[in-house]
Amino acid sequence: MYRSRILLCTYLYMYLSVATVSALEMAVVARLEGKANGDWFGTHVANLGDINNDGYQDFGIGSVEGNGRVYVYLGSPTFDTVPDLTIAGDSVNGLDTGYSFETTGDLNKDGYDDFMVGYLSQIQRIYHIKVFLGSNTPDAVPDYQIVDTVDHTSSSFGVFLASGDLDSNGYPDIAATSFSFLSGDRIEVFLQDSVFNPSPSFTFTDSVVQFGYYGMRIADINGDGYADLLTSSENAGSSGSSYLYFGRDILVNVPDLIFPRDGYHAAGDINADSVSDFGISLGQFAFYFGGAFLDTVPDYSIGASAVGKIDGDQYGDIVLSGDILGAAGIVRVYLGGNPMDSFSDWDSTFPCAPFQGAVTVDINGDGKYEVISPSRSYPCDDFRGLVYIFSSDTTTDVSDKPPGTLPKNFELYQNFPNPFNSSTVISYALERSSLVTLQIYDIQGKLVTTLVEEAQRVGIHQVTWDGTDYRGEQVASGIYFYRLKTENSEGAGKAVLIR
């Protein structure tokens, strides 16, 4: 059954590769992977804002290894894939983390964005939200804490988090879902002011289970200066509904609009009118324009995992990142405009890496937002986890290099040393910039590990293989093959490992 799913995804990949005419160039610029099966690396990803106030957006990737981890990556013009900050679970007090974290915006109005992380006490079943204030040198020591003590024996508090200024007092507020069989599902709101407030100020509720089950988004959707809260409920309609609660000076627990479909939500301004638009993604895809005259009729039948300025113009673009039958990942980008069309401007598929949503982050400050798509079940339901970062910044400016230093042909060189004992270097020349994949296979043709899968510029490149597989474990002595593939060329070589 699983093999048939892979074959189907392979056929779909071949079809899309031939059938799609892209109006947008995108490339894989980074590929981050978990350390071992069961890590669930990429169980959550989030744009954390600019927590060190250097002009570059930062982001986090969650993992459940150990007691959980939140890896924080600081944006920069020369971004690398080494985390700048690691927030770990608390093994002493039995607090697990890694599944829930989001930006809070600038809570204390000091010019630095702050962020919040969800924790679970496995012993007492008490949930915590810890807030980390931004600074020039962000650290892993929480500055504030919210503790949920209501129905904690059956409650899942903080599984989804969101932030925005619901009462328009200049301070972003915090919202957290809470799922409970005893008291019902709810969304607790912690209205903020100049002094941090750890107690719920207001509660949104509904009469059924699965209220807020697909999370929530906070954005100013009707353009009145108050952030609004969008969530889902199974209460109305055969396929559920989405509820929109307008922000106001005094919040009320009555939805202002009910949209006849539920699912995951994304928000952003795709038509450059300074008002957030939003999409719903699950069974029935829909996208709606925000504004003062909202209605419940979809403007486009397009789902949305995230919205961001992918191509760098004034319009937000729609990103849909999901899976094909649970066996492959697919990412689609729809360029925004006024008006815009409903045709995909770029898409690509990735066998054995089903994606769970996406976020957009301008990592290097060039105005073109990167797309970050996680696949926590990669590879093939082993749950090691994988995160792809895509970008439309595919410039190949090499004018600062003197003539004669650039390769004129594609070439894959013999690895050195060969045979080797502990490590060997594989070198290759690219005559043009391209998406590059370099993989190691054993003598039976089984994939051992992927060394490179990213966009690379023209020039000579060197990659070291340390004789380990994708799990980081040493492989046995024997003959191995390395295969290099670009968008226009490919080559292979043989390496001999002697322990």
SULHUPE-V788564 format. One record per backbone hydrogen bond with DSSP energy under -0.5 kcal/mol. CO is the residue of the C=O (numbers start at 0). NH is the residue of the N-H. Records with the same first field share a line. If there is no record, write none. Layout:
CO->NH / NH
This chain:
0->4
1->5
2->6
3->7
4->8
5->9
6->10
7->11
8->12
9->13
10->14
11->15
12->16
13->17
14->18
15->19
19->21
23->25
26->28 / 390
27->454
29->388
31->386
35->38
38->63 / 64
39->42
40->385
43->61
45->47 / 59
46->102
48->50 / 57
49->52 / 112
50->134
57->47 / 48
58->72
59->45
60->70
61->41 / 42
62->68
64->67
66->96
67->88
68->62
69->71 / 86
70->60
71->83 / 84
72->58
75->78
80->82
84->71
85->87
86->69
88->90
89->93 / 94
93->95 / 121
94->89
95->119
99->117
101->115
104->106 / 113
105->108
113->103 / 104
114->131
115->101
116->129
118->127
119->95 / 121
120->124
125->120
126->147
127->118
128->145
129->116
130->132 / 142 / 143
131->114
134->137
139->141
143->130
145->128
146->148
147->126
148->150
150->153 / 154
155->158 / 178
159->176
161->174
163->165 / 172
164->167 / 226
165->247
172->163
173->189
174->161
175->187
176->157
177->179 / 185
178->155
179->183
184->205
185->177
186->203
187->175
188->190 / 200 / 201
189->173
194->192
195->197
201->188
203->186
207->210
209->211 / 212
211->214
214->231
216->229
218->220 / 227
219->275
220->290
227->218
228->244
229->216
230->242
231->211
232->240
236->239
238->261
240->232
241->258
242->230 / 244
243->245 / 255 / 256
244->228
251->253
256->243
258->241 / 260
263->280
265->278
267->269 / 276
268->315
269->336
276->267
277->287
278->265
279->281 / 285
280->263
282->284
285->279
286->298 / 299
287->277
291->293
295->297
299->286 / 301
305->318
307->309 / 316
308->368
316->307
317->333
318->304 / 305 / 320
319->331
320->356
321->329 / 354
322->324
323->326 / 327
326->351
327->323
328->349
329->321
330->347
331->319
332->334 / 344 / 345
333->317
338->337
344->22 / 23
345->332
347->330
349->328 / 352
351->379
358->371
360->362 / 369
361->56
362->75
366->368
369->360 / 371
370->372 / 389
371->358
372->387
373->355
374->377 / 385
376->380 / 381 / 382
377->383 / 384
378->381
381->37
382->39
383->40
384->33
385->374
386->31
387->372
388->28 / 29
389->370
390->26
391->393
395->397
397->400
401->404
410->412 / 428
415->424
419->497
423->464
424->415 / 426
425->462
426->412
427->460
428->410 / 430
429->458
433->435 / 455
435->453
436->484
437->450 / 451
438->482
439->447 / 448
440->480
441->444
445->441
447->469
448->439 / 450
451->437
453->435
455->433
458->429
460->427
462->425
463->465
464->423
466->474
468->471
472->468
477->496
478->442
479->494
480->440
481->492
482->438
483->490
484->436
488->485
490->483
492->481
494->479 / 496
495->418 / 419 / 497
496->477
